[in-house]
Amino acid sequence: MRKSYGKWILLILLTVLLLTGTVFGQGTVINEDINKAAGSLEIPRNTTVNGNVTVNMGEIEIEGIINGDVVSNMGTVSVYGDVNGNVTANMGEVVVPGRVSGNVNASMGSVSVDGDVGGNLKAGLGAIKIRGTIGGDVNLDLGDLQIMGHVLGNVTSQGKMICITGQVDGDVTMPRGIVELGPDAVVGGSVLVEQGLVQADAGARVGSIVVDEELSRREVDDMFSRGYNFKGIDHLINILPFTDGEFFRNFDFTIRPGNHRMFPFYTPFTGWSGRAASRVLGMVVIFALAALVHTLFPRNTNNIMRAVEQKTGSAILWGVLAVILAAPLAILLAITVIGIPLILVELLLLAIAWIMGYTGVTLWLGSRVLKPSSTEEANPLGKIALGVLLLGIIGFIPILGGLVGIGAFMLAVGTALSTRFGTENLTES
């Protein structure tokens, strides 16, 4: 009997100690900003950060509380706990099963909200899925938007599709595209589509529907298959990450005589500083283009990256042939009036091959540098950034920079063409 009572007493004591530690334990409190240059960061449960959190090239997983803003550059932000501030992800994904009291802004990455966002939600280049609640407006520049939860503000999208099976208290606006309203969809305001189509189920409740120019679904598909309609360089700059556009607006994006052949951007500086500023600006813009290509076509760029290592010789041969035959082919097309428009097609294909191949080359180069020194798999956009930086630094070296630049161009074009723009599947060696 005594042994039996002893076991029960021990069990009660352990339970009391556990409850006491859970209820009265204060956890960990960090009263300063957290800045991490690279790698992942985890904010555990029962941890409170009274400051801002910034991580470059790594994931942020938040299970505790952050009383400040969260910024991720080239990484994923997962909010399972609470963020009493804004969340910004440049070239990365944002997942919110928990709560964000402020705004959520993602550039070149998708956003998924199963919890609550108190402010506005904006994505530059990526899809948005909302199963939770958005207290403000939703703005998407490119990608599909699904609303299964509740948006208290207005919804604006430059993308192709908005699918609503939940509730939007404000207006829904699209310059062009398709709006689908499910049987349980509720839109308190109006649905306005300038060019496109609105498909509303019989059970959907909408204030009003206005379509300025109604198109069929096939016509909308054809419209978007021709590419995204950026509204000039200003609109493109606005959705680039790491900047609000003011920096780039100080420059005239015009090809001029005397600019560097690989970085044709005019700057207000002269001499060596002007060439350096032009090259650095070119690196930033090309990195943004490469990051965009990898975000939209990750499988293609990964295949091109593997081709850089597995088919180096044949890729360089393809690149040399493309450069040698480009000029004679253009002259041959120019002889006939009918062939003149095809010159633009040839130049366009060469440009596409270069940017896709360049993305694969920089991805491979960054992987080769990071792999021996890191046990964790780095973010692919971080690898691209490192590859662009290395090629850019080498470009400053006289003679060697020019030779490496020519070789990189040949390899980029050759790998893209030899893999049919990355559609040829290659396995890792």
Secondary structure, DSSP 4 states (H G I P E B T S, - for coil): -HHHHHHHHHHHHHHHHHHHHHHH---EEE-S-EEESSS-EEE-TTEEE-S-EEEESS-EEESSEESS-EEEESS-EEESSEESS-EEEESS-EEESSEESS-EEEESS-EEESSEESS-EEESSS-EEESSEESS-EEESSS-EEE-SEESS-EEE-SSEEEESSEESS-EEEEEEEEEE-TT-EEEEEEEEEEEEEEE-TT-EEEEEEEEEE--HHHHHHHHHT-----HHHHHHHTSTT--STTGGGSB----TTS-SS---B-S--HHHHHHHHHHHHHHHHHHHHHHHHHH-HHHHHHHHHHHHHSHHHHHHHHHHHHHHHHHHHHHHHHSTTTHHHHHHHHHHHHHHHHHHHHHHHHHHHHHHHGGG-SSPPPHHHHHHHHHHHHHHHHTSTTHHHHHHHHHHHHHHHHHHHTTTTTS-----
